[in-house]
Amino acid sequence: MRWITTSNTATLSAMADRVDADLRYQREWSLKLDLKILLKTFLRLRSPNAY
């Protein structure tokens, strides 16, 4: 499952996938989901491969 809001889009198919992911996020939004995303982001930024 991908939760994407920004990055480069190489093809029209990839752009459609990104729009679908954004729409799915909007349909399934919850505080729990947002907290999960924030936690994953924080952990990713703390990893040695973050930058």
N, C-alpha and C positions, 0 to 999 in steps of 0.2 A: 504494500500500500504506500502510495506516495502522497505527501502533502507538500505541494510546491506553490510558492507565491511569486518568486522572481528568479530569473536566470535567463540565459540565452536559449532561444528556440531555433533549432536548425531546420526543421521541416514542418510542413503543414500538419502532418500526422502527430508530431510531437506537440505542436501547439494545441491540437484538439485534445490530446491526452491531458495536457495541463489544465485546460478549461474544464474538462470533465472532473479532474481532481479538485479544482476549486469549487465547482458546483456541489460535489459530494461533501466537501467540508462544510459548506453552508447548510446543506440538508441535515447533516449529522452533528452539527455543532453542539458542544456541551462544555461545561466548565472543566470536567474531567479530561476531555480531549485537549483543551487548551493547556492545562497543567502538564499533561504528558508531553506535548510539543515543547513547552518551555523547559521541562526537565531534560529532554533529549538535546535541545539546543545548548543548554548550559553544559551538559556532559561533553558534547562535541567540542565546545570552545575550550574546555579544560584539557582536551587530549593533545598529545604532542603533534598530531597531524592537522590541527585546527587551522593553521595559517599556511 
